[in-house]
Amino acid sequence: MYKTKLAIMLDTIFMSAIIFIMSFILLFRHLKNAILCFFICNIIAIIAFIILFKISLKKHKLNNLNNKDLKLSEKCFNTIKFLDKKNYNNYFENLLSSKQISEKIFFNGTLYFYIETRTELSEQDFYLAYDYFQINNLKHPICFICLSASKNVIELINTSPITFELYTANDLFLLMKHLNNFPFENISTNQKNKFKHIYKFKNKFLTSITRNHFKDFFISGLSLITLSLFIPYSKYYLVFGIILLTFSVISLFIKNKAPDIKTKSPLTEIAKKNDT
């Protein structure tokens, strides 16, 4: 999802208002002059607005460079969803240089692929692949290919005694572009792409700073700062309140993400190996 400039501006105004409140409360405790504090904090908020708006707008423009790919990928995945069973299986056999050996399982001589691109990969899918691996005593690994996976499935893959790899919509689309193999004919593509994917794994602390937690950070921080106005020797309330409000501002920049999955080789690299 890509934001409009209006949405970016509204977010930035809201963040600047939080910065104004934090600055005003902090300065007023020392200056004791509401008019002077108001003037200084307005300047701080305006500067913050300009900086944050430029950063957000730049990020927005960088994201928009991928709009063509986004539209193309949506077209690909919508086409896949409505392919009949025969064409669906034929497409993935061709894309992965593989043969279908079970309902959702394909094999290319090196890897097994469990493919589910019509619904979210579920716990039932995981256990079907898990049982298939054990019953058939497979010597080659299984890779899940899906458009998305539930949080529970990702946790199962991460904790499984059997190693599984998970490739989602983005990986699948990159493979389509890498091989110039799309699920429909006469598609124009001008770019021979070099995709560089950097997988960044955040620690537990950072993963808690998401938009879902904005409200918690904001209310907690504002409550502590408000209490600091009435409680003597309340510097700790003020400090922790400002920290929580700062986290609330940061959380607006961070998208909600599924749990991190284990490091994996790009699907395009697997395709290269299979071509040789």
C-alpha positions as CSV (number, residue, x, y, z in Angstrom):
1,M,0.0,0.0,0.0
2,Y,1.3,3.4,-1.0
3,K,0.4,6.6,0.8
4,T,-0.9,9.8,-0.8
5,K,0.8,13.1,-0.1
6,L,-2.2,14.2,1.9
7,A,-1.9,11.1,4.1
8,I,1.8,11.7,4.6
9,M,1.2,15.3,5.5
10,L,-1.5,14.4,8.0
11,D,0.8,11.9,9.7
12,T,3.6,14.5,9.8
13,I,1.3,17.1,11.3
14,F,0.3,14.6,14.0
15,M,3.9,13.7,14.8
16,S,4.9,17.4,14.9
17,A,2.0,18.0,17.4
18,I,3.4,15.3,19.6
19,I,6.8,16.9,19.4
20,F,5.3,20.3,20.3
21,I,3.6,18.8,23.4
22,M,6.8,17.1,24.5
23,S,8.8,20.3,24.0
24,F,6.3,22.6,25.7
25,I,6.0,20.5,28.8
26,L,9.8,20.1,29.0
27,L,10.6,23.8,28.5
28,F,7.8,25.0,30.7
29,R,9.2,23.2,33.7
30,H,12.4,25.3,33.4
31,L,11.3,28.6,31.8
32,K,7.9,29.1,33.6
33,N,6.9,31.4,30.8
34,A,4.0,30.0,28.7
35,I,4.2,32.6,25.9
36,L,8.0,32.1,25.4
37,C,7.6,28.3,25.6
38,F,4.8,28.4,23.0
39,F,6.9,30.5,20.6
40,I,10.0,28.3,20.9
41,C,8.0,25.0,20.7
42,N,6.2,26.3,17.5
43,I,9.6,26.8,15.9
44,I,10.7,23.3,17.0
45,A,7.5,21.8,15.7
46,I,7.8,23.6,12.3
47,I,11.4,22.5,11.9
48,A,10.4,18.9,12.9
49,F,7.5,19.0,10.4
50,I,9.8,20.1,7.5
51,I,12.4,17.4,8.3
52,L,9.9,14.6,8.8
53,F,7.8,15.5,5.8
54,K,10.9,15.5,3.5
55,I,12.0,12.1,4.9
56,S,8.5,10.6,4.5
57,L,8.0,12.1,1.0
58,K,11.4,10.8,-0.1
59,K,10.6,7.3,1.2
60,H,7.2,7.5,-0.6
61,K,8.9,8.4,-3.9
62,L,11.4,5.6,-3.5
63,N,8.5,3.2,-2.9
64,N,6.7,4.5,-5.9
65,L,9.5,3.4,-8.2
66,N,8.1,-0.1,-7.7
67,N,4.5,0.8,-8.7
68,K,4.9,-0.8,-12.1
69,D,6.2,-4.0,-10.6
70,L,3.4,-3.9,-8.0
71,K,0.7,-3.7,-10.7
72,L,2.4,-6.4,-12.7
73,S,2.6,-8.7,-9.7
74,E,-1.0,-8.2,-8.8
75,K,-2.0,-9.0,-12.4
76,C,0.2,-12.2,-12.2
77,F,-1.3,-13.4,-8.9
78,N,-4.8,-12.6,-9.9
79,T,-4.3,-14.7,-13.1
80,I,-2.8,-17.6,-11.1
81,K,-5.8,-17.6,-8.8
82,F,-8.3,-18.2,-11.6
83,L,-6.3,-20.6,-13.7
84,D,-7.9,-24.0,-14.2
85,K,-6.2,-26.9,-12.4
86,K,-4.4,-28.2,-15.5
87,N,-3.0,-24.8,-16.5
88,Y,-2.2,-24.0,-12.9
89,N,-0.1,-27.1,-12.5
90,N,1.5,-26.7,-15.9
91,Y,2.6,-23.2,-15.2
92,F,4.4,-24.1,-12.0
93,E,6.0,-27.2,-13.6
94,N,7.3,-24.9,-16.3
95,L,8.4,-22.1,-13.9
96,L,10.2,-24.4,-11.5
97,S,11.4,-27.0,-14.1
98,S,9.6,-29.6,-12.1
99,K,6.9,-32.3,-12.1
100,Q,3.8,-32.5,-10.0
101,I,4.1,-35.6,-7.8
102,S,1.2,-34.9,-5.4
103,E,-1.7,-32.5,-5.0
104,K,0.4,-29.5,-4.1
105,I,3.9,-30.9,-4.2
106,F,6.3,-30.6,-7.1
107,F,9.8,-32.0,-7.5
108,N,12.6,-30.8,-9.8
109,G,15.2,-33.4,-9.0
110,T,16.9,-31.2,-6.4
111,L,14.1,-29.7,-4.3
112,Y,10.5,-30.4,-3.4
113,F,8.0,-27.5,-3.6
114,Y,4.8,-27.2,-1.7
115,I,2.7,-24.7,-3.6
116,E,-0.3,-22.8,-2.3
117,T,-1.0,-19.5,-4.1
118,R,-4.7,-19.3,-3.8
119,T,-5.2,-19.0,-0.1
120,E,-3.0,-18.1,2.8
121,L,-0.6,-20.9,3.8
122,S,-2.2,-22.5,6.8
123,E,-1.1,-24.8,9.6
124,Q,-2.9,-27.7,7.8
125,D,-0.6,-27.0,4.8
126,F,2.4,-27.2,7.0
127,Y,1.5,-30.5,8.5
128,L,0.6,-32.0,5.1
129,A,4.1,-31.1,4.0
130,Y,5.6,-32.3,7.3
131,D,3.9,-35.6,7.2
132,Y,4.7,-36.1,3.5
133,F,8.4,-35.5,4.3
134,Q,8.4,-38.1,7.1
135,I,6.3,-40.7,5.5
136,N,8.3,-40.7,2.3
137,N,11.6,-40.3,4.1
138,L,12.7,-37.6,1.7
139,K,16.4,-36.8,1.3
140,H,15.8,-33.4,-0.4
141,P,14.4,-30.3,1.4
142,I,10.9,-28.9,0.9
143,C,10.2,-25.3,0.1
144,F,6.9,-23.6,0.7
145,I,5.8,-21.3,-2.1
146,C,2.8,-19.1,-1.3
147,L,1.4,-15.6,-1.5
148,S,1.3,-15.2,2.3
149,A,1.6,-17.3,5.4
150,S,0.0,-17.0,8.8
151,K,2.0,-16.1,11.9
152,N,1.4,-19.5,13.3
153,V,2.9,-21.2,10.1
154,I,6.0,-19.0,10.3
155,E,6.5,-20.0,13.9
156,L,6.1,-23.7,13.0
157,I,8.6,-23.4,10.2
158,N,11.1,-21.6,12.5
159,T,10.8,-24.2,15.3
160,S,10.4,-27.4,13.1
161,P,13.0,-30.1,13.6
162,I,12.9,-30.5,9.8
163,T,14.3,-27.6,7.8
164,F,11.7,-25.9,5.5
165,E,12.1,-22.7,3.5
166,L,9.3,-20.2,3.0
167,Y,9.0,-18.1,-0.2
168,T,6.1,-15.7,-0.4
169,A,4.6,-13.4,-3.1
170,N,7.6,-11.1,-3.4
171,D,10.0,-14.0,-3.9
172,L,7.7,-15.7,-6.4
173,F,7.3,-12.5,-8.5
174,L,11.1,-11.9,-8.6
175,L,11.5,-15.4,-9.9
176,M,8.9,-14.7,-12.6
177,K,10.8,-11.6,-13.7
178,H,14.1,-13.3,-13.4
179,L,13.0,-16.1,-15.8
180,N,10.7,-13.7,-17.8
181,N,8.0,-16.3,-17.3
182,F,4.5,-15.0,-16.5
183,P,1.2,-16.8,-16.1
184,F,-0.3,-15.0,-19.1
185,E,0.9,-14.3,-22.7
186,N,2.0,-11.1,-24.5
187,I,3.1,-9.3,-21.4
188,S,5.5,-6.4,-22.0
189,T,8.5,-6.0,-19.8
190,N,11.2,-3.6,-20.7
191,Q,13.6,-4.1,-17.8
192,K,16.1,-6.8,-17.2
193,N,16.1,-6.4,-13.5
194,K,18.8,-6.6,-10.9
195,F,17.0,-7.0,-7.6
196,K,18.9,-6.6,-4.5
197,H,17.1,-7.8,-1.4
198,I,18.5,-7.1,2.0
199,Y,16.8,-9.0,4.7
200,K,17.1,-7.1,8.0
201,F,16.3,-8.9,11.1
202,K,15.2,-6.8,14.1
203,N,15.6,-7.7,17.7
204,K,12.7,-8.3,20.0
205,F,12.7,-4.8,21.3
206,L,12.4,-3.2,17.8
207,T,9.7,-5.5,16.6
208,S,7.5,-4.2,19.4
209,I,7.6,-0.7,17.9
210,T,4.9,-1.0,15.3
211,R,1.8,1.0,14.3
212,N,-0.2,-1.5,16.3
213,H,1.5,-0.3,19.5
214,F,1.3,3.5,18.7
215,K,-1.8,3.9,20.8
216,D,-0.2,2.2,23.8
217,F,3.0,4.2,23.6
218,F,1.1,7.5,23.1
219,I,-1.4,7.1,25.9
220,S,1.2,5.8,28.4
221,G,3.6,8.6,27.5
222,L,1.0,11.3,27.7
223,S,-0.3,10.0,31.0
224,L,3.2,10.0,32.6
225,I,3.9,13.5,31.4
226,T,0.6,14.7,32.7
227,L,1.3,13.1,36.1
228,S,4.7,14.8,36.2
229,L,2.9,18.2,36.3
230,F,1.3,17.4,39.6
231,I,3.7,15.1,41.4
232,P,6.7,16.6,43.2
233,Y,10.2,15.3,42.2
234,S,8.7,13.8,39.1
235,K,11.6,13.9,36.7
236,Y,11.4,10.1,36.1
237,Y,7.8,10.4,35.1
238,L,8.7,13.2,32.6
239,V,11.7,11.3,31.2
240,F,9.9,8.0,30.7
241,G,6.8,9.8,29.3
242,I,9.0,11.6,26.7
243,I,10.7,8.3,25.8
244,L,7.3,6.6,25.3
245,L,6.0,9.5,23.2
246,T,9.2,9.3,21.1
247,F,8.5,5.6,20.5
248,S,4.9,6.5,19.5
249,V,6.3,8.9,16.8
250,I,8.8,6.2,15.6
251,S,6.1,3.6,15.4
252,L,4.2,5.7,12.8
253,F,7.2,5.1,10.4
254,I,7.2,1.4,10.9
255,K,5.0,-1.0,9.0
256,N,3.5,-4.0,10.8
257,K,5.4,-7.2,9.9
258,A,5.0,-10.8,10.3
259,P,7.5,-12.7,12.4
260,D,11.0,-13.0,10.9
261,I,11.7,-16.2,9.1
262,K,15.0,-18.0,8.9
263,T,17.6,-16.8,6.4
264,K,17.1,-18.4,3.1
265,S,18.6,-18.4,-0.4
266,P,16.6,-16.2,-2.9
267,L,14.2,-18.2,-5.0
268,T,16.0,-16.8,-8.1
269,E,19.2,-18.4,-7.0
270,I,17.5,-21.7,-6.7
271,A,16.2,-21.3,-10.2
272,K,19.8,-20.6,-11.4
273,K,21.0,-23.8,-9.9
274,N,18.2,-25.8,-11.4
275,D,18.9,-24.4,-14.9
276,T,22.5,-25.8,-14.8
